[in-house]
Amino acid sequence: MKRVLVLYYTQSGDVLRAAESFVKFLDTPEVELTWECIKPKADYPYPWKLYKFFDVFPECINEEPPEIYPPKFESSKKFDLVIVTYQVWFLAPALPIQGFLKSEYAKVLKDTKVITLVVCRNMWHSASETMKKMIAEVGGIHIDNVVVTHQGPPLATFITTPRLLLTGKKDKFLGTLPPAGVKDEDIHALSRFGRQIANNLAALTDSSNQPLLKGLGAVEVNRRYIIPEIIGRFVYNPWAKIARFFGKPGSLRRRPIIYLFAIQLVLVIPIVLLFSLVFRVLFNPLLNKKMEAYVDVLKSPSAAG
Ligand SMILES: Cc1cc2nc3c(=O)[nH]c(=O)nc-3n(C[C@H](O)[C@H](O)[C@H](O)COP(=O)(O)O)c2cc1C
């Protein structure tokens, strides 16, 4: 009998749907599946109010998550695999999942194989690297990383994702824009990963700690987001520090900073995208080697090389 723990937090239900599809073929007598929904002590009402949405930004970047309620799984239990599913908030892992990883309950990951499954609009690079760092800090053995993103071209998700977050509406918009969130086919296709694990259960307890999901297209890196994400993190860091200096989440004193951040974000995004495009066209030959090395880092541990 192999023991598998699935950790998740979800708002629209996409992360949970992804997790359910991922483990579909692991729901067998040979596997004991334990589900754990992470419950943060802070409230993140969904759909989001506009101010609250931007007010979580400093804590996401500063890695100052809320405490979480004690999970239901037995803390002394040893699992053969922990599947950590999470979403991206402001280029960082969402606060509830950060809350788990920074809590005493994250001991469950120590010396245990961990697979991460990230669900987001399309900008996951920094969050994924932060996640790898946090898993290493608690002694987890990160063996695979799977990424799934929202459907539709980037310009469309630039409208459909905020609409989903602020209204909860997922349907087709204006007759032409695709529904928001992850495409059903992409969700169903995640079951291939669980099937591969189910066909190779012995690997969960071997000591080689090799990836289990190689060759299944676990991670597609869209190179066009590499420079915008790097610039984004660079720009976010000082804003997050300044906002935190002025107060905690919800405090009146930091309101002006959060408003300013939101305004500059909306203005700066098109400039950053244009700058990244020009930069890549001009410096592509010089950057190519570095880019490819970074792509390998992003694809690891499942698909590097
Ligand atoms: C506060 C907030 C910030 C977000 N920031 C990002 C981001 O930086 N990159 C991204 O690709 N998606 C971002 N998203 C989109 C979510 O990752 C995406 O909607 C995900 O599917 C949510 O999953 P859930 O509804 O199951 O919780 C953000 C969402 C929220 C609520």
The ligand as a Tripos MOL2 file, in Angstrom:
@<TRIPOS>MOLECULE
LIG
   31    33     1     0     0
SMALL
NO_CHARGES

@<TRIPOS>ATOM
      1 C1         -4.4820   37.7800   -6.2190 C.3       1 LIG1
      2 C2         -4.2390   36.9920   -7.4870 C.ar      1 LIG1
      3 C3         -3.0790   37.1970   -8.2170 C.ar      1 LIG1
      4 C4         -2.8130   36.4230   -9.3550 C.ar      1 LIG1
      5 N1         -1.5950   36.5550   -9.9910 N.ar      1 LIG1
      6 C5         -1.2930   35.7240  -11.0130 C.ar      1 LIG1
      7 C6          0.0100   35.7540  -11.6050 C.ar      1 LIG1
      8 O1          0.9220   36.4810  -11.1700 O.2       1 LIG1
      9 N2          0.2600   34.9240  -12.6660 N.ar      1 LIG1
     10 C7         -0.7070   34.1020  -13.1650 C.ar      1 LIG1
     11 O2         -0.4390   33.4130  -14.1430 O.2       1 LIG1
     12 N3         -1.9410   34.0250  -12.6090 N.ar      1 LIG1
     13 C8         -2.2510   34.8100  -11.5400 C.ar      1 LIG1
     14 N4         -3.4960   34.7390  -10.9490 N.ar      1 LIG1
     15 C9         -4.5000   33.8180  -11.5110 C.3       1 LIG1
     16 C10        -4.6410   32.4880  -10.7240 C.3       1 LIG1
     17 O3         -3.3960   31.8610  -10.5710 O.3       1 LIG1
     18 C11        -5.5840   31.5850  -11.4910 C.3       1 LIG1
     19 O4         -6.8040   32.2610  -11.6470 O.3       1 LIG1
     20 C12        -5.8030   30.2120  -10.8770 C.3       1 LIG1
     21 O5         -6.4270   29.4120  -11.8420 O.3       1 LIG1
     22 C13        -6.6830   30.2630   -9.6430 C.3       1 LIG1
     23 O6         -7.0100   28.9550   -9.2230 O.3       1 LIG1
     24 P1         -8.2430   28.7080   -8.2300 P.3       1 LIG1
     25 O7         -9.3920   29.4840   -8.7690 O.co2     1 LIG1
     26 O8         -8.4800   27.2320   -8.2210 O.co2     1 LIG1
     27 O9         -7.8340   29.2170   -6.8580 O.co2     1 LIG1
     28 C14        -3.7800   35.4900   -9.8130 C.ar      1 LIG1
     29 C15        -4.9610   35.3200   -9.0920 C.ar      1 LIG1
     30 C16        -5.1880   36.0420   -7.9380 C.ar      1 LIG1
     31 C17        -6.4460   35.7970   -7.1590 C.3       1 LIG1
@<TRIPOS>BOND
     1     1     2 1
     2     2     3 ar
     3     2    30 ar
     4     3     4 ar
     5     4     5 ar
     6     4    28 ar
     7     5     6 ar
     8     6     7 ar
     9     6    13 1
    10     7     8 2
    11     7     9 ar
    12     9    10 ar
    13    10    11 2
    14    10    12 ar
    15    12    13 ar
    16    13    14 ar
    17    14    15 1
    18    14    28 ar
    19    15    16 1
    20    16    17 1
    21    16    18 1
    22    18    19 1
    23    18    20 1
    24    20    21 1
    25    20    22 1
    26    22    23 1
    27    23    24 1
    28    24    25 2
    29    24    26 1
    30    24    27 1
    31    28    29 ar
    32    29    30 ar
    33    30    31 1
@<TRIPOS>SUBSTRUCTURE
     1 LIG1         1 GROUP 0 **** ****
